[in-house]
Amino acid sequence: MAEDPPRDTAFELGFFESVLRNDPQCVEAIEILGGLYTKVGRIADGLRMDRKLVRLQPANATAHYNLACSLALSRRYADALRSLRHAIGLGYRDFEWMSHDPDLQGLMGHPEFGSMVAQLKPQS
């Protein structure tokens, strides 16, 4: 079970949850809550926010990348790889972060993940 969030994080969670109650399509609040939920170990809630953001902004490469992270943390590796491919197709290019992102740890031994990172890595 996740520990109680630190006081500042608890305040931020409450604040952005309130914003979202008042404006259920507030993209900024959805994006921030996705990250905060994941930070405090509420992976299912973070996944829910990431799915919502992708529905609201289907062409947002970073939203698809974050969805891939939440899916990987949920051990839904095939779905995570699919979302990551989609993010790359939409223009996600930060291979350096992707190759070290702890949220994607469960994918790092997968050959398809290695191919994606290699595809993005600048050729020297």
N, CA and C atoms as an extended XYZ file, in Angstrom:
372
Properties=species:S:1:pos:R:3:atomname:S:1:resname:S:1:resid:I:1 pbc="F F F"
N         0.841       -1.183        0.000 N   MET     1
C         0.000        0.000        0.000 CA  MET     1
C         0.880        1.238        0.000 C   MET     1
N         0.502        2.222       -0.781 N   ALA     2
C         1.285        3.448       -0.894 CA  ALA     2
C         1.233        4.240        0.406 C   ALA     2
N         2.344        4.916        0.700 N   GLU     3
C         2.382        5.772        1.879 CA  GLU     3
C         1.514        7.001        1.636 C   GLU     3
N         1.136        7.651        2.731 N   ASP     4
C         0.415        8.912        2.580 CA  ASP     4
C         1.328        9.893        1.873 C   ASP     4
N         0.761       10.682        0.950 N   PRO     5
C         1.607       11.638        0.232 CA  PRO     5
C         2.111       12.720        1.167 C   PRO     5
N         3.302       13.276        0.882 N   PRO     6
C         3.785       14.413        1.665 CA  PRO     6
C         2.762       15.544        1.618 C   PRO     6
N         2.833       16.403        2.590 N   ARG     7
C         1.828       17.460        2.739 CA  ARG     7
C         1.638       18.300        1.469 C   ARG     7
N         2.729       18.737        0.833 N   ASP     8
C         2.618       19.541       -0.383 CA  ASP     8
C         1.930       18.761       -1.498 C   ASP     8
N         2.284       17.499       -1.645 N   THR     9
C         1.677       16.665       -2.680 CA  THR     9
C         0.202       16.458       -2.377 C   THR     9
N        -0.133       16.251       -1.123 N   ALA    10
C        -1.541       16.087       -0.739 CA  ALA    10
C        -2.326       17.352       -1.073 C   ALA    10
N        -1.722       18.508       -0.814 N   PHE    11
C        -2.379       19.769       -1.153 CA  PHE    11
C        -2.591       19.866       -2.654 C   PHE    11
N        -1.545       19.558       -3.423 N   GLU    12
C        -1.648       19.629       -4.883 CA  GLU    12
C        -2.713       18.667       -5.407 C   GLU    12
N        -2.733       17.457       -4.868 N   LEU    13
C        -3.756       16.489       -5.283 CA  LEU    13
C        -5.152       17.052       -5.045 C   LEU    13
N        -5.380       17.565       -3.848 N   GLY    14
C        -6.687       18.131       -3.519 CA  GLY    14
C        -7.045       19.303       -4.407 C   GLY    14
N        -6.062       20.153       -4.648 N   PHE    15
C        -6.300       21.328       -5.477 CA  PHE    15
C        -6.692       20.930       -6.901 C   PHE    15
N        -5.887       20.076       -7.529 N   PHE    16
C        -6.153       19.719       -8.923 CA  PHE    16
C        -7.381       18.810       -9.063 C   PHE    16
N        -7.669       18.016       -8.053 N   GLU    17
C        -8.921       17.241       -8.077 CA  GLU    17
C       -10.114       18.186       -8.039 C   GLU    17
N       -10.001       19.270       -7.260 N   SER    18
C       -11.056       20.278       -7.201 CA  SER    18
C       -11.216       20.980       -8.546 C   SER    18
N       -10.100       21.327       -9.158 N   VAL    19
C       -10.147       21.954      -10.487 CA  VAL    19
C       -10.862       21.022      -11.465 C   VAL    19
N       -10.525       19.756      -11.412 N   LEU    20
C       -11.113       18.787      -12.335 CA  LEU    20
C       -12.606       18.569      -12.077 C   LEU    20
N       -13.012       18.637      -10.825 N   ARG    21
C       -14.454       18.534      -10.520 CA  ARG    21
C       -15.218       19.697      -11.150 C   ARG    21
N       -14.603       20.878      -11.127 N   ASN    22
C       -15.240       22.070      -11.691 CA  ASN    22
C       -15.148       22.135      -13.215 C   ASN    22
N       -14.110       21.533      -13.768 N   ASP    23
C       -13.916       21.526      -15.225 CA  ASP    23
C       -13.344       20.166      -15.612 C   ASP    23
N       -14.213       19.175      -15.848 N   PRO    24
C       -13.766       17.802      -16.111 CA  PRO    24
C       -12.884       17.638      -17.350 C   PRO    24
N       -12.780       18.673      -18.179 N   GLN    25
C       -11.934       18.573      -19.368 CA  GLN    25
C       -10.726       19.494      -19.307 C   GLN    25
N       -10.369       19.937      -18.118 N   CYS    26
C        -9.206       20.810      -17.956 CA  CYS    26
C        -7.936       19.987      -18.193 C   CYS    26
N        -7.366       20.168      -19.361 N   VAL    27
C        -6.220       19.382      -19.790 CA  VAL    27
C        -5.044       19.514      -18.822 C   VAL    27
N        -4.770       20.718      -18.361 N   GLU    28
C        -3.640       20.935      -17.456 CA  GLU    28
C        -3.821       20.149      -16.157 C   GLU    28
N        -5.033       20.186      -15.592 N   ALA    29
C        -5.290       19.456      -14.346 CA  ALA    29
C        -5.181       17.952      -14.566 C   ALA    29
N        -5.685       17.473      -15.670 N   ILE    30
C        -5.617       16.031      -15.982 CA  ILE    30
C        -4.167       15.591      -16.091 C   ILE    30
N        -3.375       16.370      -16.809 N   GLU    31
C        -1.965       16.036      -16.998 CA  GLU    31
C        -1.211       16.039      -15.667 C   GLU    31
N        -1.425       17.063      -14.871 N   ILE    32
C        -0.738       17.164      -13.578 CA  ILE    32
C        -1.184       16.046      -12.647 C   ILE    32
N        -2.489       15.774      -12.592 N   LEU    33
C        -2.979       14.697      -11.724 CA  LEU    33
C        -2.411       13.350      -12.133 C   LEU    33
N        -2.284       13.105      -13.433 N   GLY    34
C        -1.693       11.845      -13.889 CA  GLY    34
C        -0.312       11.644      -13.287 C   GLY    34
N         0.507       12.682      -13.332 N   GLY    35
C         1.849       12.603      -12.763 CA  GLY    35
C         1.848       12.483      -11.251 C   GLY    35
N         0.975       13.248      -10.595 N   LEU    36
C         0.911       13.194       -9.128 CA  LEU    36
C         0.432       11.829       -8.638 C   LEU    36
N        -0.599       11.307       -9.273 N   TYR    37
C        -1.105        9.987       -8.868 CA  TYR    37
C        -0.006        8.934       -8.990 C   TYR    37
N         0.727        8.980      -10.078 N   THR    38
C         1.807        8.010      -10.268 CA  THR    38
C         2.883        8.203       -9.204 C   THR    38
N         3.214        9.449       -8.926 N   LYS    39
C         4.239        9.769       -7.928 CA  LYS    39
C         3.909        9.184       -6.562 C   LYS    39
N         2.633        9.187       -6.186 N   VAL    40
C         2.247        8.679       -4.865 CA  VAL    40
C         1.819        7.208       -4.898 C   VAL    40
N         2.015        6.550       -6.045 N   GLY    41
C         1.725        5.119       -6.135 CA  GLY    41
C         0.298        4.775       -6.504 C   GLY    41
N        -0.477        5.759       -6.904 N   ARG    42
C        -1.866        5.503       -7.327 CA  ARG    42
C        -1.873        5.275       -8.837 C   ARG    42
N        -1.279        4.157       -9.222 N   ILE    43
C        -1.033        3.850      -10.632 CA  ILE    43
C        -2.334        3.769      -11.428 C   ILE    43
N        -3.352        3.126      -10.883 N   ALA    44
C        -4.631        2.994      -11.600 CA  ALA    44
C        -5.257        4.367      -11.849 C   ALA    44
N        -5.155        5.268      -10.874 N   ASP    45
C        -5.690        6.624      -11.058 CA  ASP    45
C        -4.874        7.392      -12.095 C   ASP    45
N        -3.547        7.209      -12.068 N   GLY    46
C        -2.704        7.845      -13.070 CA  GLY    46
C        -3.037        7.335      -14.470 C   GLY    46
N        -3.271        6.040      -14.580 N   LEU    47
C        -3.654        5.450      -15.865 CA  LEU    47
C        -4.977        6.028      -16.351 C   LEU    47
N        -5.906        6.202      -15.432 N   ARG    48
C        -7.212        6.772      -15.790 CA  ARG    48
C        -7.047        8.193      -16.333 C   ARG    48
N        -6.193        8.990      -15.696 N   MET    49
C        -5.945       10.356      -16.170 CA  MET    49
C        -5.248       10.342      -17.531 C   MET    49
N        -4.283        9.449      -17.703 N   ASP    50
C        -3.576        9.389      -18.984 CA  ASP    50
C        -4.510        8.975      -20.111 C   ASP    50
N        -5.405        8.030      -19.846 N   ARG    51
C        -6.388        7.634      -20.865 CA  ARG    51
C        -7.310        8.812      -21.214 C   ARG    51
N        -7.714        9.539      -20.195 N   LYS    52
C        -8.590       10.688      -20.416 CA  LYS    52
C        -7.889       11.746      -21.265 C   LYS    52
N        -6.623       12.004      -20.962 N   LEU    53
C        -5.866       13.005      -21.709 CA  LEU    53
C        -5.701       12.591      -23.174 C   LEU    53
N        -5.446       11.321      -23.416 N   VAL    54
C        -5.308       10.833      -24.789 CA  VAL    54
C        -6.632       10.964      -25.544 C   VAL    54
N        -7.740       10.745      -24.851 N   ARG    55
C        -9.052       10.940      -25.504 CA  ARG    55
C        -9.271       12.402      -25.873 C   ARG    55
N        -8.854       13.308      -24.990 N   LEU    56
C        -9.041       14.736      -25.239 CA  LEU    56
C        -8.038       15.291      -26.249 C   LEU    56
N        -6.850       14.719      -26.277 N   GLN    57
C        -5.789       15.208      -27.168 CA  GLN    57
C        -5.134       14.035      -27.899 C   GLN    57
N        -5.846       13.446      -28.843 N   PRO    58
C        -5.331       12.235      -29.501 CA  PRO    58
C        -4.049       12.445      -30.313 C   PRO    58
N        -3.710       13.670      -30.654 N   ALA    59
C        -2.490       13.929      -31.428 CA  ALA    59
C        -1.318       14.355      -30.545 C   ALA    59
N        -1.472       14.282      -29.233 N   ASN    60
C        -0.437       14.714      -28.299 CA  ASN    60
C         0.530       13.549      -28.035 C   ASN    60
N         1.728       13.641      -28.600 N   ALA    61
C         2.718       12.570      -28.465 CA  ALA    61
C         3.103       12.318      -27.007 C   ALA    61
N         3.247       13.378      -26.232 N   THR    62
C         3.630       13.215      -24.823 CA  THR    62
C         2.527       12.529      -24.029 C   THR    62
N         1.284       12.808      -24.344 N   ALA    63
C         0.170       12.137      -23.663 CA  ALA    63
C         0.218       10.636      -23.925 C   ALA    63
N         0.515       10.249      -25.153 N   HIS    64
C         0.625        8.823      -25.480 CA  HIS    64
C         1.837        8.198      -24.798 C   HIS    64
N         2.931        8.946      -24.694 N   TYR    65
C         4.108        8.459      -23.980 CA  TYR    65
C         3.771        8.215      -22.508 C   TYR    65
N         3.089        9.180      -21.888 N   ASN    66
C         2.708        9.025      -20.480 CA  ASN    66
C         1.748        7.861      -20.298 C   ASN    66
N         0.857        7.655      -21.254 N   LEU    67
C        -0.035        6.497      -21.198 CA  LEU    67
C         0.785        5.214      -21.256 C   LEU    67
N         1.796        5.171      -22.120 N   ALA    68
C         2.669        3.995      -22.194 CA  ALA    68
C         3.343        3.736      -20.843 C   ALA    68
N         3.769        4.801      -20.185 N   CYS    69
C         4.398        4.656      -18.866 CA  CYS    69
C         3.420        4.056      -17.856 C   CYS    69
N         2.202        4.572      -17.819 N   SER    70
C         1.203        4.056      -16.882 CA  SER    70
C         0.852        2.604      -17.190 C   SER    70
N         0.761        2.278      -18.459 N   LEU    71
C         0.468        0.897      -18.842 CA  LEU    71
C         1.621       -0.030      -18.439 C   LEU    71
N         2.858        0.426      -18.619 N   ALA    72
C         4.012       -0.377      -18.219 CA  ALA    72
C         4.022       -0.578      -16.705 C   ALA    72
N         3.730        0.478      -15.959 N   LEU    73
C         3.667        0.353      -14.497 CA  LEU    73
C         2.550       -0.586      -14.058 C   LEU    73
N         1.521       -0.719      -14.898 N   SER    74
C         0.410       -1.623      -14.629 CA  SER    74
C         0.686       -3.030      -15.170 C   SER    74
N         1.881       -3.226      -15.680 N   ARG    75
C         2.329       -4.505      -16.250 CA  ARG    75
C         1.510       -4.936      -17.459 C   ARG    75
N         1.021       -3.974      -18.188 N   ARG    76
C         0.292       -4.229      -19.430 CA  ARG    76
C         1.246       -3.892      -20.572 C   ARG    76
N         2.251       -4.757      -20.716 N   TYR    77
C         3.382       -4.463      -21.582 CA  TYR    77
C         3.023       -4.362      -23.063 C   TYR    77
N         2.179       -5.239      -23.565 N   ALA    78
C         1.799       -5.169      -24.985 CA  ALA    78
C         1.091       -3.841      -25.268 C   ALA    78
N         0.193       -3.448      -24.382 N   ASP    79
C        -0.497       -2.165      -24.549 CA  ASP    79
C         0.479       -1.001      -24.425 C   ASP    79
N         1.434       -1.115      -23.510 N   ALA    80
C         2.431       -0.056      -23.324 CA  ALA    80
C         3.277        0.113      -24.584 C   ALA    80
N         3.704       -0.987      -25.169 N   LEU    81
C         4.496       -0.919      -26.400 CA  LEU    81
C         3.681       -0.297      -27.536 C   LEU    81
N         2.418       -0.657      -27.624 N   ARG    82
C         1.549       -0.098      -28.661 CA  ARG    82
C         1.419        1.421      -28.484 C   ARG    82
N         1.220        1.863      -27.245 N   SER    83
C         1.093        3.297      -26.972 CA  SER    83
C         2.411        4.026      -27.238 C   SER    83
N         3.509        3.395      -26.908 N   LEU    84
C         4.823        3.987      -27.157 CA  LEU    84
C         5.076        4.122      -28.663 C   LEU    84
N         4.721        3.102      -29.426 N   ARG    85
C         4.832        3.192      -30.897 CA  ARG    85
C         4.002        4.364      -31.423 C   ARG    85
N         2.810        4.504      -30.849 N   HIS    86
C         1.930        5.589      -31.275 CA  HIS    86
C         2.551        6.953      -30.941 C   HIS    86
N         3.123        7.066      -29.759 N   ALA    87
C         3.780        8.316      -29.351 CA  ALA    87
C         4.905        8.670      -30.322 C   ALA    87
N         5.689        7.681      -30.691 N   ILE    88
C         6.791        7.910      -31.628 CA  ILE    88
C         6.235        8.311      -32.993 C   ILE    88
N         5.166        7.645      -33.419 N   GLY    89
C         4.529        7.989      -34.682 CA  GLY    89
C         4.012        9.422      -34.702 C   GLY    89
N         3.638        9.927      -33.523 N   LEU    90
C         3.142       11.302      -33.415 CA  LEU    90
C         4.263       12.328      -33.238 C   LEU    90
N         5.499       11.822      -33.087 N   GLY    91
C         6.619       12.753      -33.001 CA  GLY    91
C         7.427       12.727      -31.714 C   GLY    91
N         7.124       11.814      -30.785 N   TYR    92
C         7.932       11.737      -29.565 CA  TYR    92
C         9.356       11.328      -29.946 C   TYR    92
N        10.360       12.080      -29.493 N   ARG    93
C        11.734       11.824      -29.926 CA  ARG    93
C        12.774       11.774      -28.803 C   ARG    93
N        12.390       11.863      -27.558 N   ASP    94
C        13.374       11.926      -26.475 CA  ASP    94
C        13.878       10.519      -26.123 C   ASP    94
N        14.725        9.968      -27.007 N   PHE    95
C        15.235        8.611      -26.812 CA  PHE    95
C        16.058        8.498      -25.539 C   PHE    95
N        16.750        9.568      -25.181 N   GLU    96
C        17.607        9.525      -23.990 CA  GLU    96
C        16.765        9.278      -22.740 C   GLU    96
N        15.688       10.044      -22.582 N   TRP    97
C        14.816        9.856      -21.425 CA  TRP    97
C        14.128        8.494      -21.502 C   TRP    97
N        13.630        8.160      -22.678 N   MET    98
C        12.907        6.906      -22.859 CA  MET    98
C        13.787        5.712      -22.482 C   MET    98
N        15.051        5.773      -22.818 N   SER    99
C        15.934        4.633      -22.557 CA  SER    99
C        16.294        4.472      -21.083 C   SER    99
N        15.991        5.495      -20.254 N   HIS   100
C        16.300        5.430      -18.822 CA  HIS   100
C        15.081        5.665      -17.921 C   HIS   100
N        13.932        5.883      -18.503 N   ASP   101
C        12.731        6.214      -17.728 CA  ASP   101
C        12.369        5.040      -16.812 C   ASP   101
N        12.394        5.238      -15.492 N   PRO   102
C        12.084        4.130      -14.587 CA  PRO   102
C        10.663        3.591      -14.756 C   PRO   102
N         9.757        4.408      -15.256 N   ASP   103
C         8.392        3.930      -15.477 CA  ASP   103
C         8.342        2.855      -16.554 C   ASP   103
N         9.317        2.844      -17.436 N   LEU   104
C         9.348        1.872      -18.533 CA  LEU   104
C        10.262        0.685      -18.240 C   LEU   104
N        10.704        0.552      -17.006 N   GLN   105
C        11.633       -0.506      -16.608 CA  GLN   105
C        11.174       -1.889      -17.082 C   GLN   105
N         9.887       -2.163      -16.987 N   GLY   106
C         9.366       -3.472      -17.383 CA  GLY   106
C         9.465       -3.747      -18.872 C   GLY   106
N         9.689       -2.716      -19.673 N   LEU   107
C         9.799       -2.889      -21.121 CA  LEU   107
C        11.239       -2.992      -21.598 C   LEU   107
N        12.183       -2.622      -20.762 N   MET   108
C        13.558       -2.438      -21.218 CA  MET   108
C        14.219       -3.700      -21.734 C   MET   108
N        13.777       -4.864      -21.331 N   GLY   109
C        14.346       -6.100      -21.858 CA  GLY   109
C        13.635       -6.601      -23.100 C   GLY   109
N        12.590       -5.939      -23.501 N   HIS   110
C        11.796       -6.368      -24.650 CA  HIS   110
C        12.487       -5.925      -25.946 C   HIS   110
N        12.657       -6.839      -26.923 N   PRO   111
C        13.343       -6.471      -28.161 CA  PRO   111
C        12.689       -5.298      -28.905 C   PRO   111
N        11.373       -5.227      -28.885 N   GLU   112
C        10.697       -4.135      -29.591 CA  GLU   112
C        11.028       -2.787      -28.956 C   GLU   112
N        11.156       -2.762      -27.641 N   PHE   113
C        11.536       -1.526      -26.959 CA  PHE   113
C        12.930       -1.092      -27.416 C   PHE   113
N        13.852       -2.038      -27.442 N   GLY   114
C        15.214       -1.741      -27.903 CA  GLY   114
C        15.222       -1.207      -29.325 C   GLY   114
N        14.384       -1.761      -30.182 N   SER   115
C        14.293       -1.285      -31.567 CA  SER   115
C        13.768        0.143      -31.621 C   SER   115
N        12.799        0.456      -30.769 N   MET   116
C        12.246        1.815      -30.755 CA  MET   116
C        13.302        2.817      -30.322 C   MET   116
N        14.047        2.484      -29.277 N   VAL   117
C        15.093        3.389      -28.798 CA  VAL   117
C        16.153        3.569      -29.881 C   VAL   117
N        16.563        2.467      -30.517 N   ALA   118
C        17.576        2.538      -31.573 CA  ALA   118
C        17.081        3.390      -32.749 C   ALA   118
N        15.802        3.279      -33.061 N   GLN   119
C        15.212        4.044      -34.160 CA  GLN   119
C        15.299        5.551      -33.883 C   GLN   119
N        15.153        5.934      -32.616 N   LEU   120
C        15.166        7.353      -32.258 CA  LEU   120
C        16.565        7.908      -32.038 C   LEU   120
N        17.502        7.042      -31.705 N   LYS   121
C        18.847        7.485      -31.382 CA  LYS   121
C        19.522        8.079      -32.619 C   LYS   121
N        20.069        9.279      -32.490 N   PRO   122
C        20.751        9.888      -33.636 CA  PRO   122
C        21.934        9.020      -34.081 C   PRO   122
N        22.073        8.895      -35.383 N   GLN   123
C        23.186        8.121      -35.935 CA  GLN   123
C        24.453        8.974      -35.915 C   GLN   123
N        25.568        8.387      -35.446 N   SER   124
C        26.822        9.171      -35.390 CA  SER   124
C        27.719        8.837      -36.549 C   SER   124
